[in-house]
Amino acid sequence: LLIREIVKSTLHNNYIRYCGGLPALPNSKNGYWHRDVYSLFEDEKLEAKLPEFYITFLVALEDITLESGGTEIIPRSQSLTIAESKKKKGVVVTLKSGSVLAIKGRTIHRGLANKTDEDKRLAYIVYCKRWYEDYV
C-alpha cells in the first residue's frame, strides 16, 4: 500500500511497472556507480530540474547487512551532475528481510560487495512514466 501511495504521489498517472531480481554472488566486488535512468537530453543541469518519472523499489528477500553488501547512495544526487556527486560521500543502506528502499531514477548509487559465502538476494520493482523506454 505504501509503494502505491509513493508512486501515485510522485508519478501521478500514466505509468507502467516491471520487476526482477538482483542477486549478488558470494565474494563479489562493489558494483559501479550509476543512475537507473539514462540521459534524456545530454544536459545534466536541465534533467535535474525535470519532475520524477522513474522510481526503483528494492525489496530485501533476506537481511541485507554490511557484510552481504548494502546499497550505497549519494544523498540528493538526483539534482547533481556526475562531477558534483563525486565530491560527496555515500551513505550505506542495509535492510531487514521484507523491507523496501525507494530510489529515484536519477539518484546515483551502487550495490556493495557481498563478502559472504551466500548469495545476496533482492527483488526490484520499477515504476516509470509510460513514455520512458528502458533498456531492460
Salt bridges, closest charged atoms under 4 A:
ASP36 OD1 - HIS34 NE2 3.27
ASP36 OD1 - HIS109 NE2 3.27
GLU44 OE2 - ARG35 NH1 3.14
GLU47 OE1 - ARG106 NH1 3.72
GLU62 OE1 - ARG121 NH2 2.78
GLU72 OE1 - ARG110 NH2 2.87
GLU84 OE2 - LYS45 NZ 3.10
